[in-house]
Amino acid sequence: MTRVAVLAGGVGAARFLDGLVRVVPPADVTAIVNVGDDIEWAGLHISPDLDTVMYTLADMVNPETGWGLRGESRRTLDRLSELGGPDWFMIGDLDLATHLFRTHWLGQGNPLSTVTRDLVKRAGLELFITPVTDDRLRTMVDTDAGEFSFQDYFVRRRAVDRVHSLRFDGAETARPAPYVVEALNESDVIVIAPSNPFLSIDPLLSVPGLRELVASNRSKVAAVSPIIGGEAVKGPAADILQSMGHDVSALGVARLYEDLAEVFVLDETDAALASTIESETGMRVHIMPTLMTDVEAKMALAAGTLKAALHDG
Ligand code: FO1
């Protein structure tokens, strides 16, 4: 039995988890998911990363975007547009039901982790998916044009502003959600998913105690590089690495994780960086294909990562 805890953002993490639950029993997997991207939109609480993970694993995700639900229409949003908005956030008609459900139950006083567990159960999933915290935590992006919440920066302003720094509003007082600490301590392997280190992983680790907890478990932590050949597979990771003064490469990512992970999973394309990463960071580098193009590729990456973390590679 191999119990695995995964620090997860959105699309990249969701694809990794989709492979993972096919190589270990789903009930042995805990996904600890970023909520820094959450947004209150038109009175609704939206948790994009939780939904992306849930929809992907339930095979309901829109394959073109990697978020939202497959086959949904946008009639409500179009009507909202006719009424004068707010219409800048693309909420599909079926996805809307999730946000109505979540907002309703949060409004009844239930914590986000409980509502998430209910949604996950109703999606027929056996893995444990939890927000990293039930408390309010929001990624704020400081740019040339001022400070914006993450979705404001990323969707409304189309990520055009130059990023100086990030701040995680609420982090100082946020507490880990139930079972997060146990999952990290009791798992055999902790995986830092191929997610954006600044926008997905840092907010998770900003919850007091979690960075130290992961670092103290370093010998069982494997990080998968989200950067391949100097480019992010999806999203603004490469731009942000650059504008915040980091190397836009797997080496840049490895430097960010050197205190947290003993194993670094590097794509074949970047094999030439392996010896520099090993000598600079002290991590053990494992080279394998990391592009998750189909189910087989996702499974191979998950299996390879576990093997590497279990000192078995
Ligand atoms: N991403 C966009 O680029 N445009 C959107 O209008 C948009 C809407 C949206 C609605 C629900 C949801 O769960 C995700 C959505 N995303 C959208 C993705 C979202 O911004 C993610 O947080 C990022 O992709 C980063 O993980």
Boltz pocket constraint, residues with backbone or C-beta under 6 A from the ligand:
constraints:
  - pocket:
      binder: B
      contacts: [[A, 9], [A, 10], [A, 11], [A, 37], [A, 46], [A, 47], [A, 48], [A, 49], [A, 51], [A, 52], [A, 67], [A, 68], [A, 88], [A, 89], [A, 90], [A, 91], [A, 95], [A, 151], [A, 154], [A, 155], [A, 235]]
      max_distance: 6.0
